[in-house]
Amino acid sequence: MIAISCSKSANVVPDNKDADAAILTFPLNNTLCLSGNSLSATQSSVLFKWNSAQNAVKYTVTVKDLLTGQTQIIDTDVSQATVTVAKNTPYLWFVTSHPASGNQVNKSEEWKFYNAGDGVVSYAPFPADKLIPNGDTEVTLPSTGKAKLT
């Protein structure tokens, strides 16, 4: 007779690999972000992207408003996340990679960008300022027909 056991094998090693750091791809470092969807006069949604990190099963995206210090934290299991941010505002962002069962999370580089606002399409120019002559000054032209106003 052959005995078959259903016990756990002593040779199984748990997967304790640490996650690598994600490589950020968008918005680019130290640039003006012109893409995104306008949500209102003051806010837009921007799609943040990075390359998948080896051994990562989850990511935490951190986006910090550099004017107010307010931080948004978004958890996702894919290599992108849409975040609502203020227009005309500088930001810092990074991604933390989380492994399935390892102990060490890994943080990407920190990148900064400026989220642009809506551009002014057109506006009337400022009215001209009359500098010389003042008020009701009367100017008499010389016989040459030319006058120099100073």
Contacts in CASP RR format, 6 or more apart in sequence:
PFRMAT RR
TARGET T0000
AUTHOR 0000-0000-0000
METHOD contacts of the structure
MODEL  1
MIAISCSKSANVVPDNKDADAAILTFPLNNTLCLSGNSLSATQSSVLFKW
NSAQNAVKYTVTVKDLLTGQTQIIDTDVSQATVTVAKNTPYLWFVTSHPA
SGNQVNKSEEWKFYNAGDGVVSYAPFPADKLIPNGDTEVTLPSTGKAKLT
14 101 0 8 1.000
15 100 0 8 1.000
15 101 0 8 1.000
15 102 0 8 1.000
16 101 0 8 1.000
16 102 0 8 1.000
16 103 0 8 1.000
17 55 0 8 1.000
17 99 0 8 1.000
17 100 0 8 1.000
17 102 0 8 1.000
18 55 0 8 1.000
18 99 0 8 1.000
18 102 0 8 1.000
18 103 0 8 1.000
18 104 0 8 1.000
18 105 0 8 1.000
18 106 0 8 1.000
19 53 0 8 1.000
19 54 0 8 1.000
19 55 0 8 1.000
19 56 0 8 1.000
19 57 0 8 1.000
19 97 0 8 1.000
19 98 0 8 1.000
19 99 0 8 1.000
19 102 0 8 1.000
19 104 0 8 1.000
19 105 0 8 1.000
19 106 0 8 1.000
20 53 0 8 1.000
20 54 0 8 1.000
20 55 0 8 1.000
20 56 0 8 1.000
20 97 0 8 1.000
20 106 0 8 1.000
21 53 0 8 1.000
21 97 0 8 1.000
21 106 0 8 1.000
21 107 0 8 1.000
21 108 0 8 1.000
21 109 0 8 1.000
22 50 0 8 1.000
22 51 0 8 1.000
22 52 0 8 1.000
22 53 0 8 1.000
22 56 0 8 1.000
22 59 0 8 1.000
22 79 0 8 1.000
22 95 0 8 1.000
22 97 0 8 1.000
22 106 0 8 1.000
22 108 0 8 1.000
23 50 0 8 1.000
23 51 0 8 1.000
23 53 0 8 1.000
23 108 0 8 1.000
24 49 0 8 1.000
24 50 0 8 1.000
24 93 0 8 1.000
24 94 0 8 1.000
24 95 0 8 1.000
24 108 0 8 1.000
24 109 0 8 1.000
24 111 0 8 1.000
25 49 0 8 1.000
25 50 0 8 1.000
25 51 0 8 1.000
26 47 0 8 1.000
26 48 0 8 1.000
26 49 0 8 1.000
27 33 0 8 1.000
27 35 0 8 1.000
27 46 0 8 1.000
27 48 0 8 1.000
27 93 0 8 1.000
27 111 0 8 1.000
27 113 0 8 1.000
27 115 0 8 1.000
28 111 0 8 1.000
28 113 0 8 1.000
29 109 0 8 1.000
29 111 0 8 1.000
29 112 0 8 1.000
29 113 0 8 1.000
30 111 0 8 1.000
30 112 0 8 1.000
30 113 0 8 1.000
31 113 0 8 1.000
31 114 0 8 1.000
32 113 0 8 1.000
32 114 0 8 1.000
32 116 0 8 1.000
33 46 0 8 1.000
33 113 0 8 1.000
33 114 0 8 1.000
33 115 0 8 1.000
33 116 0 8 1.000
34 116 0 8 1.000
35 46 0 8 1.000
35 47 0 8 1.000
36 44 0 8 1.000
36 45 0 8 1.000
36 46 0 8 1.000
36 47 0 8 1.000
37 44 0 8 1.000
37 45 0 8 1.000
38 44 0 8 1.000
38 87 0 8 1.000
38 118 0 8 1.000
39 45 0 8 1.000
39 84 0 8 1.000
41 87 0 8 1.000
41 118 0 8 1.000
42 86 0 8 1.000
42 87 0 8 1.000
43 84 0 8 1.000
43 85 0 8 1.000
43 86 0 8 1.000
43 87 0 8 1.000
44 84 0 8 1.000
44 85 0 8 1.000
44 87 0 8 1.000
44 115 0 8 1.000
44 117 0 8 1.000
45 82 0 8 1.000
45 83 0 8 1.000
45 84 0 8 1.000
45 85 0 8 1.000
46 82 0 8 1.000
46 83 0 8 1.000
46 85 0 8 1.000
46 115 0 8 1.000
47 80 0 8 1.000
47 81 0 8 1.000
47 82 0 8 1.000
48 61 0 8 1.000
48 63 0 8 1.000
48 80 0 8 1.000
48 81 0 8 1.000
48 82 0 8 1.000
48 83 0 8 1.000
48 93 0 8 1.000
48 95 0 8 1.000
49 79 0 8 1.000
49 80 0 8 1.000
50 59 0 8 1.000
50 79 0 8 1.000
50 80 0 8 1.000
50 95 0 8 1.000
50 108 0 8 1.000
51 79 0 8 1.000
52 79 0 8 1.000
53 59 0 8 1.000
53 97 0 8 1.000
53 106 0 8 1.000
55 97 0 8 1.000
55 99 0 8 1.000
55 100 0 8 1.000
55 102 0 8 1.000
56 97 0 8 1.000
56 98 0 8 1.000
56 99 0 8 1.000
56 106 0 8 1.000
57 77 0 8 1.000
57 98 0 8 1.000
57 99 0 8 1.000
57 100 0 8 1.000
58 75 0 8 1.000
58 76 0 8 1.000
58 77 0 8 1.000
58 97 0 8 1.000
58 98 0 8 1.000
59 75 0 8 1.000
59 76 0 8 1.000
59 77 0 8 1.000
59 78 0 8 1.000
59 79 0 8 1.000
59 81 0 8 1.000
59 95 0 8 1.000
59 96 0 8 1.000
59 97 0 8 1.000
59 98 0 8 1.000
60 73 0 8 1.000
60 74 0 8 1.000
60 75 0 8 1.000
60 95 0 8 1.000
60 96 0 8 1.000
60 98 0 8 1.000
61 73 0 8 1.000
61 74 0 8 1.000
61 75 0 8 1.000
61 76 0 8 1.000
61 81 0 8 1.000
61 83 0 8 1.000
61 93 0 8 1.000
61 94 0 8 1.000
61 95 0 8 1.000
62 71 0 8 1.000
62 72 0 8 1.000
62 73 0 8 1.000
62 93 0 8 1.000
62 94 0 8 1.000
62 95 0 8 1.000
62 96 0 8 1.000
63 71 0 8 1.000
63 72 0 8 1.000
63 74 0 8 1.000
63 83 0 8 1.000
63 85 0 8 1.000
63 91 0 8 1.000
63 92 0 8 1.000
63 93 0 8 1.000
64 70 0 8 1.000
64 71 0 8 1.000
64 72 0 8 1.000
64 91 0 8 1.000
64 92 0 8 1.000
64 93 0 8 1.000
65 71 0 8 1.000
65 85 0 8 1.000
65 86 0 8 1.000
65 89 0 8 1.000
65 90 0 8 1.000
65 91 0 8 1.000
66 89 0 8 1.000
66 90 0 8 1.000
66 91 0 8 1.000
66 92 0 8 1.000
66 112 0 8 1.000
67 89 0 8 1.000
67 90 0 8 1.000
72 83 0 8 1.000
72 85 0 8 1.000
74 81 0 8 1.000
74 83 0 8 1.000
85 91 0 8 1.000
85 115 0 8 1.000
86 115 0 8 1.000
87 115 0 8 1.000
87 116 0 8 1.000
87 117 0 8 1.000
87 118 0 8 1.000
88 115 0 8 1.000
88 116 0 8 1.000
88 117 0 8 1.000
89 114 0 8 1.000
89 115 0 8 1.000
90 112 0 8 1.000
90 113 0 8 1.000
90 114 0 8 1.000
90 115 0 8 1.000
91 112 0 8 1.000
91 113 0 8 1.000
91 114 0 8 1.000
91 115 0 8 1.000
92 110 0 8 1.000
92 111 0 8 1.000
92 112 0 8 1.000
93 110 0 8 1.000
93 111 0 8 1.000
93 112 0 8 1.000
93 113 0 8 1.000
94 107 0 8 1.000
94 108 0 8 1.000
94 109 0 8 1.000
94 110 0 8 1.000
94 111 0 8 1.000
95 107 0 8 1.000
95 108 0 8 1.000
96 105 0 8 1.000
96 106 0 8 1.000
96 107 0 8 1.000
96 108 0 8 1.000
97 105 0 8 1.000
97 106 0 8 1.000
97 107 0 8 1.000
97 108 0 8 1.000
98 105 0 8 1.000
99 105 0 8 1.000
132 149 0 8 1.000
132 150 0 8 1.000
133 139 0 8 1.000
133 149 0 8 1.000
139 147 0 8 1.000
139 149 0 8 1.000
141 147 0 8 1.000
END
